[in-house]
Structures are given as structure tokens and as C-alpha cells.
Amino acid sequence: MIRLIDMEILKIKRSSIIWTLIFLPVFSVILIAFLFANNTFALQSLLNQWSILWIILLSALISGLVHHRENASTQYKMILSSPTSLFKYEFCRIIALNIMFLIGNFILLILVFLTSTFLQSTVSLSHIVIAIIVMYVSSMWMIPFFLMISRLLNMFFSILIAFFGMFIGVICADSSFASFVPFSWPSVTVSSITKMNVNGVPMDANQITSFPIESVLLSLLFFLFMIIIESYLFTKQEVSNA
């Protein structure tokens, strides 16, 4: 499994996907620096926008690009002719993609440290770091989900569903059932740590918020569920197309 994961990571490093991992965090930070440079909650706004917009788009793009690259180059023929189990291969590909997804969020973390000297925040830097970690964990399910959509439909539909998910996530974030809406999980968890509402308005100083641990646990369960579903569907679809 380690060999398969290393092989997929090497493929990604040699593609344009690596530039996507760099571009989106850099662009989001530049945008916040331009719009909120003089505000005392600039870093919180950065994480707020990342949780409702950029992290969803990043997961959809890298998942779609991985499928597009493999389909355009060999139409999965090399994978189908390999003695490796298709379920095992897809499982390892998802893990490799999640590692790259983690790197994209780690780049955001580095940029937060670099810009914290001039971008302000009303919460500590440690809170910002924890928020990025929790946001990544609650978003891991998106990788197998968008990979599945890209394979079964195409990359265009994957990105279209990502934008639709952004609206659904924002609309449902303040509802009582937000913990059961996957696209709301990143923004809901981040909001409770950064003390900023999903709509971008800072919370009142006396407003009491509890960390939605159920959203994190459900996201992990959904991640495992999506890995199994996507790996299983990969074997069925690819075998039938062989």
C-alpha cells in the first residue's frame, strides 16, 4: 500500500495539480489582505472564506484533475492491466490525494504564520492553527466524494456540485440540523473556534458557543464511508469498461 501511495503522490507532483495546491491558498490570502488588511479580524475572515469556499473548490479541483489526467493519458488501462486489486488501488489513490489535500491546507497554515505580522485577529494564533486542522479533518470526505463524481460524470459536474455545496453549506450552517449537512461541517467547526459567524460577522463577546464535536465525528465516519463506496464503485465501473 505504501508503494501505491508513493506512486500516486509522485504522479501528482509531476502534474499541474501541485500548482493548484499553491495557487488557491496564496490567492485567498492576497484577497483577504486586499479586502480586510485594516480590520482586527482579518485572519478570522480568511479562515471563514476558506471553510465555505476555497477548501471545497480545492478538493473538487484536485480530485477532478487527478481523474482527468489518468483518463486522458491511459484511460486507466495501465491500472486495469495491473495485478493490483482495483479496490486497493483506489483506496491508496484516495489516501494519496488526502495527503496532497493536507499539504494544501498546510500551505495555508504557513501563509497564516507569515501574514500574522500584519493581518490581525481577535483570537490567538493557536486558535487559528487548531481551526485549520479541524477544518481539514471535517473536509477529508470531499476527496473521495468529488473523485467519484468526476469519474461517474466529469470534472465539470464535480465543480458545479462544489459550488452548489457552497451555497447549501452557508444556508444550513446556522440551522439546527447543520451537524447533518456535510458541506456545513468545515464552516461550523471553524466558526466555533474563531468566534466568527459563517456570514462573516464576528460573534458578540458574551456569545457562548460550543464546539460541534458531532460534526467532526460524523465527517470522519462519512470519510470512511465514501472511501469504501468510491473504491467499490471503481472496481465495478472499471471492470465493466475493460
N, C-alpha and C positions, 0 to 999 in steps of 0.2 A: 504493500500500500504506500509506503514511504517513497518508493521508486516512482510510482504512478503520480503521486502528488508533486514530487520534484520535477517530473517531466512536464506536467501541466503548467507549473509555475514558470519553467523555462520557456515554454511556448508563449505565455503571456508577456514575459519580459521582452521577447523578440517582436512583439506586435505593438500597434498603436495604443493598446489598452493602457499601457503604463503611463502614457501622456494624459489620458483621461483621469487617472488617479491623481495626477499632479495638478492638472488644469482646474478641475472643479473646486478643490479646497482653496487654491490661490485666488480664483475668480471670486468666490464667496467672501473671502477676507477683504479683497480690494473693494468689493461692492459695499461692504459694511463700513470700511474705513472712509469711503467717499460719502456715504449717507449719514453715518452716525458717529463721526470722529469726535464731535464735541459733546456727545451725550455720556452720561455717567453709567449707562447700561449697554454700551456698545458690544462688549463680549457676550452678554446675555442675548442680545439681538442676533448675533452671529449664530449662536447655538440654536436659537429659536428657528431661524430661517433654515439652518442645516437640517433640523429634525423634521420639518414639514415639507421641505422642497428638495434640497440638494442630495440628501442621503438616499432618498427614494430614486431620484434621477440617476445617481451614481450606480446603484445596484442594478437598475434596469439597463443602463448603458453597457456596463462591463459584462453582464450576463448575455445581452444581445450580441455584443461584439465577439465574444468567445464562440458562440454558436455560429455566427456569420462567417468567422474566419475558418472554422473547421468545415462547415458546409461548403464554402466557396473553394477551399483548397482540395479537399479529398472526398467531400460528401460522406464523410465518416467511413469510407471504405477501408482505411488502414485499421480503424478501430474494430470494424466488423470482422476483418480477417485475422485479428489478433486472438490468441488463445485465452486472453484475459476475460473473465466474466464481465459482461456488459453492465450488470448491476454494480459490481465492484469498481469498474472504470468510472461510471457516472458519479458514484459516491465520492471517489477520490477527486474528480473534477470539481465537484461542489465544495469540497474542503479546500482545494487549491484556490478557488475563486473567493472563498470567505477569507482566506489568508490575505489575498490581494485587497479585498474589501477592508480588512483590518488596517492594511498599510495606508489606504486612502484616508481612513479616519485618523491614523497616526500622524500623517502629514498635516492634517487639520490641527492636531494637538501641538505639533511643533510650531506651526504658524501662530497659534494662540499664545504660546510662550514668547515668541519673538515680538508679537504686537502688543503684548500686555504692558509694555513700557509706555505706550501712547494711547491705547484703547482701554477705556475704563470699564469697571464692573462694580456693582454694589454687593456682589458676593465674592468670596475668596477664590483664589486661583485653584485651590484644591477642590472646591465645589465644581468648578468648570471642568477639571480633569475627570472627576467622577461622573459628571454628566455625559461627557464624550464616551466614556467606557460603557456606561449603562445604555446610551443611545445605540452604540454598535451592537451590543448584546440583543437588544429588543428589535433590531433590524436584520439580524442574520437570516431570518426566514425568507427575506426578499430575494436572496440569491437563487435558491432552488426554485422559487416561485416564478421569477422572471425568466430563468433559464428554461423552464417548462413552457411558458407562454411563447418564448422566442422559437422554440423547436416546433411546437404544435401549430403555431400561427406564423408569425415572423417578428422581426425586431421592431417594425413599425407599430404593431399592435401592443408589443411589450411596453414601449414608451408611451403609447396612448393610454394604456391601463395605468401606467405610473402616474400620469397627470390626473387621471380620474381618481386614483387613490389619494393623491394630494388633497383634492377637494373634499373627498369623503373623510379623510383623516382630520382635517381642520374643522369641518362641520360637526363631527361626532366627538371631538376632543373634550368639549365642555359638557357633554351629556352624561347621564348616569350609567350608560352602557359603554362608555369609552374603553373600558378594560376588555371588551369583547370585540373590538374593531381593530384588526391588525395594523392598519395604516395609521391609527391613532397612538399606538404604543410608543414610538420614539418621542413624539411631541409631549405626550402625557408624562412620561418618566422624566424628561428633561425639565419640563415646566416646574415640577415639584422640587427640583434641586436648585435651579437658577432663580426661582421666585419670580418668574415672568410668565404671564398668561400666554396661551397659544396665539392669541390675537396680537401679541407684541406689546401689550400694556403691562408694566411692572405691577406686581401684587402689592397690596397695602402692607405696611409694616406689621400691622396686627392681624393680618390674614393667616389663618392656620391651615397648613396643607400637610397631608400625609403622603409618604412615598408609596406609589401604587405597585407594591411587590407582586400583586397578582398579574399585572401586565407583563412583568419580566418573566415570571414563571410560565405564563401562557405562551409567550413568544418563544421560549426555549422548547416547549412541547410542540409548538407549531413548526419550529425549525426541524426537529427530528421527524415530524410527520411529513413535511414537504420533501425532506431528503429521501425518505422511503418511497413516497409516491412518485417523485421525479425519476429516481433510479429504476423503479419498477416499470414505469411508462417508457423509459428509454429503452429497456430491453425489448418490450413488446413492439414498439413502433419501429425501432431499427431492425429487428429481426424480420418483421413483416415487409420492410422495404428492401431487404437484402436481395 
